[in-house]
Amino acid sequence: MDGTHSALVLITSALFIAMVIERILEIVMATYTLFEIKCGWFNFWNCRAIHLQKRLHDFNINNLSATEKSQKTSVQLAKIRERVIGTLLARLKIDDPAYTDVASLSAAKLRHFSIKFSLKVLGGLLGIIIAVLVNIDMFALISQLLKQSPNSAPSHWLILLHQILTGIAMGLGAGPLHKIITALEKAKQKRKTH
């Protein structure tokens, strides 16, 4: 098998591993949902939404006095804070709140956001572990596929960084990994033509 075929096999393997990670995460999610229903963990998300709502309210009140102390820096920080909190609240707010004066957080949206974030982190870690253990380096594979020889041998740390990035891409799923592979191919081909 020549270099092109082995690179294609490794890229296909990386896509397969990404799909396996997606299925593992779906099983984890289904198992968690089962235990959540059986054990009555839904109250946890209600308590977390109330706690987060109180913290955001206290955070806003405490920062009002800080804004009065140092105007210039606090105004910039307040703008950043408002953007971050606004984005978070937009994802977690109830669509039709009972009282319009109070910002209400949806426990269901908080649960969905938290679980989705946790599964992405878990998938990334699982992808990194697999990529490092199996020595999958997507950057080297694309270079090999496009028959570009590196100018010098990459350092161990660069290879490890490439494996970590490949693992994160694999952990995010087959769709993002395919987009990364396509973007890398286009970038290498543009560099090759110029």
Contacts in CASP RR format, 6 or more apart in sequence:
PFRMAT RR
TARGET T0000
AUTHOR 0000-0000-0000
METHOD contacts of the structure
MODEL  1
MDGTHSALVLITSALFIAMVIERILEIVMATYTLFEIKCGWFNFWNCRAI
HLQKRLHDFNINNLSATEKSQKTSVQLAKIRERVIGTLLARLKIDDPAYT
DVASLSAAKLRHFSIKFSLKVLGGLLGIIIAVLVNIDMFALISQLLKQSP
NSAPSHWLILLHQILTGIAMGLGAGPLHKIITALEKAKQKRKTH
1 9 0 8 1.000
3 144 0 8 1.000
4 144 0 8 1.000
4 145 0 8 1.000
4 147 0 8 1.000
6 144 0 8 1.000
7 141 0 8 1.000
7 142 0 8 1.000
7 144 0 8 1.000
7 145 0 8 1.000
8 145 0 8 1.000
10 136 0 8 1.000
10 141 0 8 1.000
11 138 0 8 1.000
11 141 0 8 1.000
11 142 0 8 1.000
11 145 0 8 1.000
11 181 0 8 1.000
13 136 0 8 1.000
14 131 0 8 1.000
14 136 0 8 1.000
14 138 0 8 1.000
14 141 0 8 1.000
14 166 0 8 1.000
14 170 0 8 1.000
14 177 0 8 1.000
15 174 0 8 1.000
15 177 0 8 1.000
15 178 0 8 1.000
17 127 0 8 1.000
17 130 0 8 1.000
17 134 0 8 1.000
17 136 0 8 1.000
17 170 0 8 1.000
18 169 0 8 1.000
18 170 0 8 1.000
18 171 0 8 1.000
18 172 0 8 1.000
18 173 0 8 1.000
18 174 0 8 1.000
18 175 0 8 1.000
18 177 0 8 1.000
19 173 0 8 1.000
19 174 0 8 1.000
21 123 0 8 1.000
21 124 0 8 1.000
21 126 0 8 1.000
21 127 0 8 1.000
21 130 0 8 1.000
21 170 0 8 1.000
21 171 0 8 1.000
21 173 0 8 1.000
22 171 0 8 1.000
22 173 0 8 1.000
22 174 0 8 1.000
24 126 0 8 1.000
25 119 0 8 1.000
25 122 0 8 1.000
25 123 0 8 1.000
28 119 0 8 1.000
28 122 0 8 1.000
29 115 0 8 1.000
29 119 0 8 1.000
32 115 0 8 1.000
35 41 0 8 1.000
36 42 0 8 1.000
42 107 0 8 1.000
45 107 0 8 1.000
45 108 0 8 1.000
45 110 0 8 1.000
45 111 0 8 1.000
45 114 0 8 1.000
46 107 0 8 1.000
48 107 0 8 1.000
48 110 0 8 1.000
48 114 0 8 1.000
49 92 0 8 1.000
49 105 0 8 1.000
49 106 0 8 1.000
49 107 0 8 1.000
49 110 0 8 1.000
50 105 0 8 1.000
52 92 0 8 1.000
52 105 0 8 1.000
52 110 0 8 1.000
53 103 0 8 1.000
53 104 0 8 1.000
53 105 0 8 1.000
56 85 0 8 1.000
56 89 0 8 1.000
56 103 0 8 1.000
57 103 0 8 1.000
59 81 0 8 1.000
59 85 0 8 1.000
60 85 0 8 1.000
63 74 0 8 1.000
63 77 0 8 1.000
63 78 0 8 1.000
63 81 0 8 1.000
66 74 0 8 1.000
67 74 0 8 1.000
67 75 0 8 1.000
67 78 0 8 1.000
68 74 0 8 1.000
89 103 0 8 1.000
89 105 0 8 1.000
91 109 0 8 1.000
91 113 0 8 1.000
92 105 0 8 1.000
92 106 0 8 1.000
92 109 0 8 1.000
92 110 0 8 1.000
92 113 0 8 1.000
93 103 0 8 1.000
93 104 0 8 1.000
93 105 0 8 1.000
93 106 0 8 1.000
93 109 0 8 1.000
94 104 0 8 1.000
94 105 0 8 1.000
94 106 0 8 1.000
94 109 0 8 1.000
95 106 0 8 1.000
97 103 0 8 1.000
97 104 0 8 1.000
98 104 0 8 1.000
120 171 0 8 1.000
120 172 0 8 1.000
123 171 0 8 1.000
123 172 0 8 1.000
124 167 0 8 1.000
124 168 0 8 1.000
124 170 0 8 1.000
124 171 0 8 1.000
124 172 0 8 1.000
126 171 0 8 1.000
127 167 0 8 1.000
127 168 0 8 1.000
127 170 0 8 1.000
127 171 0 8 1.000
128 163 0 8 1.000
128 164 0 8 1.000
128 167 0 8 1.000
128 168 0 8 1.000
128 171 0 8 1.000
130 136 0 8 1.000
130 167 0 8 1.000
130 170 0 8 1.000
131 137 0 8 1.000
131 163 0 8 1.000
131 164 0 8 1.000
131 166 0 8 1.000
131 167 0 8 1.000
131 170 0 8 1.000
132 160 0 8 1.000
132 163 0 8 1.000
132 164 0 8 1.000
132 167 0 8 1.000
135 163 0 8 1.000
136 163 0 8 1.000
136 166 0 8 1.000
136 167 0 8 1.000
136 170 0 8 1.000
137 159 0 8 1.000
137 162 0 8 1.000
137 163 0 8 1.000
137 166 0 8 1.000
138 162 0 8 1.000
138 165 0 8 1.000
138 166 0 8 1.000
138 169 0 8 1.000
138 177 0 8 1.000
138 180 0 8 1.000
138 181 0 8 1.000
138 184 0 8 1.000
139 162 0 8 1.000
139 165 0 8 1.000
139 166 0 8 1.000
139 184 0 8 1.000
140 150 0 8 1.000
140 154 0 8 1.000
140 159 0 8 1.000
140 162 0 8 1.000
142 181 0 8 1.000
142 184 0 8 1.000
142 185 0 8 1.000
142 188 0 8 1.000
143 149 0 8 1.000
143 150 0 8 1.000
143 188 0 8 1.000
145 185 0 8 1.000
146 185 0 8 1.000
146 188 0 8 1.000
146 189 0 8 1.000
146 192 0 8 1.000
148 188 0 8 1.000
148 192 0 8 1.000
154 162 0 8 1.000
169 176 0 8 1.000
169 177 0 8 1.000
169 180 0 8 1.000
170 177 0 8 1.000
171 177 0 8 1.000
END
